[in-house]
Amino acid sequence: MMLLDPGSIGPDDLERVGREAEQTLARLADVQERLAAIRGSGTAADGHVVVSADSSGRIDKIQLNPRAMRLASQDLADELLRAVNAAQDDCARQARELLAGAGVGEVVDEAAFAAMERRLEEAHTSFVKEMERYGRS
């Protein structure tokens, strides 16, 4: 992380930081939209059980081929569970790949983010004071 002397920050620096922040927010909005569109799928029992999950991992569709109904109840339950887990794992895998590809795969450190925000506020305050001082000169 590059530390800047608040007194050395100029209007061009603030404009650049503003543009970069807007670009980052746009990328994050795109990633969020793509995350919401993720669909997971899982199969079991030789393809006779198919489960679909949405982006949150909630199961929204279960397809049972009539042949799956020939299984003993415990075997059918086991196959359903296998397909559900596979669908949820598929969602999680796609989300990890999307986040890694977007460069946001790591969890945001809230404390570091808050510290960065404080430093930016301090730099802004210092910049305003300097601009006022130059305005009085």
C-alpha positions in Angstrom: 0.0 0.0 0.0 1.4 3.4 -1.0 1.1 6.1 1.7 0.7 9.6 0.5 1.5 12.9 2.3 -1.9 14.5 2.5 -0.4 17.9 1.8 1.0 16.6 -1.5 -2.3 15.5 -2.9 -3.5 17.6 -5.8 -6.8 17.9 -7.8 -5.5 15.5 -10.4 -4.8 12.9 -7.8 -8.4 13.2 -6.4 -9.8 13.0 -9.9 -7.8 9.9 -10.6 -8.8 8.3 -7.3 -12.5 9.1 -8.1 -12.3 7.6 -11.6 -10.6 4.5 -10.2 -13.3 4.2 -7.5 -16.1 4.5 -10.1 -14.4 1.8 -12.2 -14.1 -0.5 -9.2 -17.7 0.0 -8.2 -18.8 -0.8 -11.8 -16.7 -4.0 -11.8 -18.1 -5.0 -8.4 -21.7 -4.4 -9.7 -21.0 -6.6 -12.7 -19.5 -9.3 -10.5 -22.6 -9.1 -8.2 -24.9 -9.4 -11.2 -22.9 -12.4 -12.6 -22.9 -14.1 -9.1 -26.7 -13.8 -8.9 -27.0 -15.5 -12.3 -25.1 -18.6 -11.2 -26.9 -21.9 -11.6 -25.7 -25.2 -10.2 -26.5 -28.7 -11.3 -26.0 -32.1 -9.7 -26.8 -35.6 -10.9 -26.9 -39.0 -9.2 -28.2 -42.5 -9.8 -26.7 -42.7 -13.2 -28.4 -39.5 -14.3 -31.9 -40.5 -13.0 -31.8 -37.8 -10.3 -31.1 -34.3 -11.4 -31.1 -31.3 -9.0 -30.8 -27.6 -9.8 -29.7 -24.9 -7.4 -29.8 -21.1 -7.7 -27.0 -18.7 -6.9 -27.6 -18.9 -3.1 -27.4 -22.6 -3.2 -31.2 -23.1 -2.7 -32.6 -26.1 -4.5 -35.2 -24.9 -7.0 -35.7 -28.0 -9.1 -35.6 -31.8 -8.7 -36.1 -34.1 -11.6 -36.7 -37.8 -10.9 -36.7 -40.2 -13.8 -39.3 -42.9 -13.2 -36.5 -45.4 -13.1 -35.2 -43.7 -9.9 -38.5 -44.7 -8.2 -37.4 -48.3 -8.4 -34.7 -47.6 -5.8 -35.2 -48.6 -2.2 -36.4 -45.5 -0.2 -33.1 -45.1 1.6 -31.1 -45.5 -1.6 -33.3 -42.9 -3.3 -32.8 -40.6 -0.3 -29.0 -41.1 -0.6 -29.0 -40.4 -4.3 -31.1 -37.2 -3.8 -28.7 -36.0 -1.1 -25.7 -36.8 -3.4 -27.3 -34.7 -6.3 -28.3 -31.8 -3.9 -24.7 -31.7 -2.6 -23.3 -31.8 -6.1 -25.6 -28.9 -7.2 -24.6 -26.8 -4.2 -20.9 -27.6 -4.8 -21.3 -26.6 -8.4 -22.7 -23.2 -7.3 -19.8 -22.7 -4.9 -17.2 -23.7 -7.5 -18.7 -21.3 -10.1 -18.7 -18.5 -7.5 -15.1 -19.1 -6.5 -14.0 -19.1 -10.2 -15.9 -16.0 -10.9 -14.5 -14.1 -7.9 -10.9 -15.4 -8.6 -11.2 -14.3 -12.3 -12.5 -10.9 -11.2 -9.7 -10.4 -8.7 -12.0 -10.2 -5.7 -11.5 -13.8 -4.5 -10.2 -12.7 -1.1 -12.5 -11.7 1.8 -12.4 -8.0 2.5 -10.7 -7.2 5.7 -13.2 -4.8 7.4 -10.6 -3.4 9.8 -8.2 -2.6 6.9 -11.0 -1.1 4.9 -12.0 1.1 7.8 -8.4 2.2 8.3 -8.1 3.0 4.6 -11.3 5.0 4.8 -10.0 7.0 7.8 -6.8 7.7 6.0 -8.7 8.9 2.9 -10.9 11.2 5.1 -7.8 12.6 6.8 -6.2 13.2 3.4 -9.3 14.9 2.2 -9.5 17.1 5.3 -5.8 18.0 4.9 -6.3 18.8 1.2 -9.3 21.1 1.9 -7.3 22.9 4.6 -4.4 23.4 2.2 -6.7 24.6 -0.5 -8.2 27.1 1.9 -4.7 28.2 3.0 -3.7 28.8 -0.7 -6.9 30.6 -1.3 -6.1 33.1 1.5 -2.6 33.7 0.2 
